Amino acid sequence: MIYLDNAATTWPKPEAVYVEMDSFFRNYGANPGRAGHKMAAHAGRKVYEVREAVAEFFGAQDSSEIIFTTSTTHSLNLGIKGVVKVGDHIITSSLEHNSVIRPLKELEKEGVIELSIVELDESGDLDLEMLKKSIKVETKMIVVSHGSNVTGHLFDLKKIGQVAKDNKVLFMVDAAQTAGVFPINLSELNVDLMAFAGHKSLYGPPGTGGLFIRKGTEVKPIFAGGTGSKSEELYQPEVWPEKYESGTANSIGIAGLGEGIKFIKNEGLDKIRAHEMSLCQSFMNGLVEIENVKIYGPGVEKPRTPVVSFNIGEESSSEVGYILDQVFDIAVRSGLHCAPLTHQTIGTLQQGVVRASFGYFNTQTEINQAVIAIRQIADKVS
Ligand SMILES: Cc1ncc(COP(=O)(O)O)c(C=O)c1O
């Protein structure tokens, strides 16, 4: 099997992730932070250590600014619903995943917020002039993804953060597609909230994710419940990160995430990105040579993520994905990718797209085989 669906979740994981999760589960599977016995204390210490590692990885000043969640979707819901108040105006982009768009649309439908959606400019970047013009007195927050899961567009967090800062509005980033591939230094960026996946390019298991909340940002928890701290109080404690982490933590997953981050640090973020971008470039160069293949998103010369969406003529993207899987044993994602506005923007709401996304464990040989397979399918359908 050639796995080219790393934008959904990376696979395989580094060996150390499997080993750590198995051993941690067997030996320290107690509830972290809920009891004084040795096993619970060890589990709690592990969660703390990984929180510190995540904070350091992203340049957060204080590890209590890192909230563990189950997924990017959970983090985005916490960030969005925790921040907005009745009458707020929120700005987002036309390239967002449903985990941004749906909470916002729901709030808009309920009459809680007003929503503006900024399009791309002619060069294919987020239209910063339109962004600036969209800001008004009621604007509370700008929420955009760092990297698109469909087109591979990469947004400039420095520039957007500056617009947010100049206008005194909050800036929230969906880093699902970039955390673990692109350097993100929160000490240098004007980012107030950042949602990330543990299970994608940070190489942790499914069920892990996180939200960075910069100290001083007012965010209401969306859950209340047991935190293992201030047990005598009837109200949710104010202390971070517990304020946002009610319920038993996914300590086994978090232990795995810790190993994923160690792996990235040992290999080197730049080396990982260079490898993935080289595969991406080679794949795009291969597809460009095939007559009836259309590639969406920025060209190889532009800043982009290692995600390539394409179609073969008018052929249904689902059919192409099915053939790649069944005939060539190549796993891609096809159809619509939880981002209807993105498909609208690139004109693929009907056809969908075939998406190949690359991870550190993919090889050049696999990319060559994938290009050959796509050429064979294209030859047949033309
Ligand atoms: C840009 C983007 N945002 C959010 C998500 C949701 O991530 P999760 O599956 O961790 O909830 C994804 C998932 O693919 C994504 O690509």
Ligand as a Chemical Component Dictionary entry (heavy atoms), coordinates in Angstrom:
data_LIG
# 
_chem_comp.id                   LIG 
_chem_comp.type                 NON-POLYMER 
_chem_comp.pdbx_formal_charge   0 
_chem_comp.three_letter_code    LIG 
# 
loop_
_chem_comp_atom.comp_id 
_chem_comp_atom.atom_id 
_chem_comp_atom.alt_atom_id 
_chem_comp_atom.type_symbol 
_chem_comp_atom.charge 
_chem_comp_atom.model_Cartn_x 
_chem_comp_atom.model_Cartn_y 
_chem_comp_atom.model_Cartn_z 
_chem_comp_atom.pdbx_ordinal 
LIG C1 C1 C 0 -7.372  22.708 7.555  1  
LIG C2 C2 C 0 -8.011  21.730 8.487  2  
LIG N1 N1 N 0 -8.664  22.185 9.564  3  
LIG C3 C3 C 0 -9.261  21.362 10.428 4  
LIG C4 C4 C 0 -9.244  20.001 10.254 5  
LIG C5 C5 C 0 -9.911  19.110 11.253 6  
LIG O1 O1 O 0 -8.924  18.370 11.899 7  
LIG P1 P1 P 0 -9.269  17.219 12.932 8  
LIG O2 O2 O 0 -9.502  15.998 12.125 9  
LIG O3 O3 O 0 -8.025  17.110 13.768 10 
LIG O4 O4 O 0 -10.436 17.637 13.699 11 
LIG C6 C6 C 0 -8.603  19.465 9.138  12 
LIG C7 C7 C 0 -8.607  18.019 8.889  13 
LIG O5 O5 O 0 -8.210  17.522 7.891  14 
LIG C8 C8 C 0 -7.962  20.352 8.237  15 
LIG O6 O6 O 0 -7.316  19.902 7.176  16 
# 
loop_
_chem_comp_bond.comp_id 
_chem_comp_bond.atom_id_1 
_chem_comp_bond.atom_id_2 
_chem_comp_bond.value_order 
_chem_comp_bond.pdbx_ordinal 
LIG C1 C2 SING 1  
LIG C2 N1 SING 2  
LIG C2 C8 DOUB 3  
LIG N1 C3 DOUB 4  
LIG C3 C4 SING 5  
LIG C4 C5 SING 6  
LIG C4 C6 DOUB 7  
LIG C5 O1 SING 8  
LIG O1 P1 SING 9  
LIG P1 O2 DOUB 10 
LIG P1 O3 SING 11 
LIG P1 O4 SING 12 
LIG C6 C7 SING 13 
LIG C6 C8 SING 14 
LIG C7 O5 DOUB 15 
LIG C8 O6 SING 16 
# 
